[in-house]
């Protein structure tokens, strides 16, 4: 049985069985399509007990490199229009963390809500347990009761619906349509009332598994007469990978897995599978006095347990939700705090995301378990990220964003669906 992300206990019976089948299917598909013999399921008898931590910064560094400006990046990431989080929906939240920024009437930030929860998991929760789904969403929105059925499942009849119909209705309401305009219908995942789970198609368990599978080969290059494993960026550019260059997550995962593969190890995504909020650098945010770091407990981790790695003794976070706000008795808000990186106030939710680390936990075997030859690759120069062709798309989206800021009626005369492809 595959555990629920974060070691949650929301599934049972048919829901648990469906989750088991899905995870097993995705692992098998990733292995079969990549052809690797070194990615396995957790539970393989060759795996050692220690946990391998693969972590990266949650801030979308590729967007920053493409725009060559932190301010432009922060503005794009926090882009809101007609109560829709367009920065998120255009795919800019691409490091396995998505967030919503809550502001007061004066425009100051009062709360930032972040999630790394998987849409695949939530589809199964909604499919089999609609009452529990509505209860959790109501809690996320800080409401006194469950979320209204119609705002989560649309016009579906709750008394005459199959699990498959519930899943499809939930998907239509809680995720943006494939190939359509960048909109989420439900206020419980579009940021109006709450953010429930990751909506970006690259922020999925399937994407992470395929990243690992296509990297699970002993790719090496020759340097001064000896071989050394390829870096993540080299592998993405010069081998067949299921990865996006210049993100922080993809090259980090790819490079880490290649290092294990080059040592002839097997590697597996740790059970429970998930993308986890590992830590936050609260010491880089200061009270309005400019001298005192904020307390750690102003960040509230939830939707996941803590575990202890029996080999290293480290405590590891399985949290998938992080809410940051100032306690009301302080008489100031998040927007009054100071960011040590910039020296100014916290003006964007992206500044808080920049303090967060995301982790993928894995297991590995001892060395020389698998008999496979090196795959020696001839590599060339890896260009600066700002000159990558994919940056054209980011720059186009930013130009579109700027047009919407200068022309309030822009969306009324523009087909946004044509601007979301690529």
Secondary structure, DSSP 8 states (H G I E B T S, - for coil): ----GGG-----HHHHHHHHHHHHHHHHHHHHHHT-SSB--TT-TTB-SS-EEEEEESS-HHHHHHHT-HHHHHHHHT--BTTB-HHHHTT---SS-EEEEEE-TTS-EEEEEEE---HHHHHHHHHH-HHHHHHHHHHHTT-SS---THHHHTT--TTS--HHHHHHHHHHHHS--TTS-S----TTTSSSS---S--STTSSHHHHHHHHHHH-S-EEEEETTEEEE--HHHHHHHS--S--TT-HHHHHHHHHHHHHHHTT--EEE-SS---EEEEE-GGGEE-TTSSSB--GGGEEEESS-EEE-TTT--EEE---EEEEE--GGGS--GGGSEETTTSSB---HHHHHTTEEEEEEEEEB-TT-S----EE--------GGGSTTHHHHHHHHHHHHHHHH-TTGGGGS-GGGGS--
